[in-house]
Amino acid sequence: MVGGVRNEGQVPVVVVQWRPDVGYSHGEAYDTMTKDQAVAMARRTAEEERWTWIDPPLATLRNGRWEVFSNGCGRGAVVRVVLDDRTGAVIEKGYIPR
């Protein structure tokens, strides 16, 4: 028995475990971004593009991607940046002026 599953030598069992401190672990742990780091990177992206950034930001982590919005409580002047949680790379970016 492996992990409570009967394994009779037909199919190898791969154990994938969730570790909230490091993200998904497939034999190698990796660091993930914090919410504050994601917001800081999104703000930096907005500054590089010369887009207006209005606080408060709204950041959510889904499927290994941070989606960060500026002006989370209002309408208009919204910056949207999607970041890869593991690498910090900008996947998508956009600006809605009004």
N, C-alpha and C positions, 0 to 999 in steps of 0.2 A: 504494500500500500504506500502511495506517495501522496502526501497532503490530504489524506482521507479519501482518495480516489483509487479504486482498484486498477492497477496497471499490470497487465499480464504480458508485457513485453511487445505489444503490438504497436502502440503509439507512444512516443516519448512525451512526458508531461513537462510543460514549461510553466514555471511559477512566476507570475508578474505580481509584484506587490506595490501598493501605494504607500509612499512615505511623504507626508505633507511637508517635511522639512527640506526635501530635495526633489520632489516631483516624481514622475513615474520612473521606476527602476527596472531596467532590463539587464541587470548584471552590472551596469555602470550608473553611479549616482551623478547627478549634475545639479548645479546651483540654479535656482530660479530667481526671478526678479521679485522684489517686494512691490507693493502698491505705490509706495513713495518713489521708488526708482522708476517705475513705469510712467508716473505722472511727470517726473523730472525730464525723462527722455522725450515725452510728448511735448512738453513745454519748450524744450530745446529745439525740437523739430519745427514748432510753430514760429519760434524766433528766427530760425534759419530761412524759413519761407516768407518772413515778414507778415505773418498773420496775427490778428488781434487775439490775445489770450485773456479770457475773463474767468475769474474764480467764482464759484468753487468747481473743481474738476470732478468728473464722475468716471471711475475706473472699474472695470469688471474683467475677471479672468475666466475664459471659457476655452476648452479644447486646446490648451497650451498657448493661447494668445491673449494678450492684454488689449482691450478696446478702451481707449481713453477719450473722453469728450471734455472740452472746456465749456464753461457756462452751463453746468449741469442742471441748474434750477431755472434757467431762462430760455428765451427764444432769440434766435439770431446770434451772429458772431460766434458760431460753433466751430471749433477745430475738432476733427476726428482723426485719431492716429491708432493704427493697429500694429502691435509689436509682438514679435516672437518671444515667448516667455524664457526660453533657454538661451537664445543668442542675443536678444535685444535688438535684432534687426527690424527696421521699419518695413512692414508688409504692405500697408495701405496708409494713405494720408489724404486729407481733404479739408476744405474750408467752406462754410456756408455763411456769407457775409450778413444776411438778414433773414 
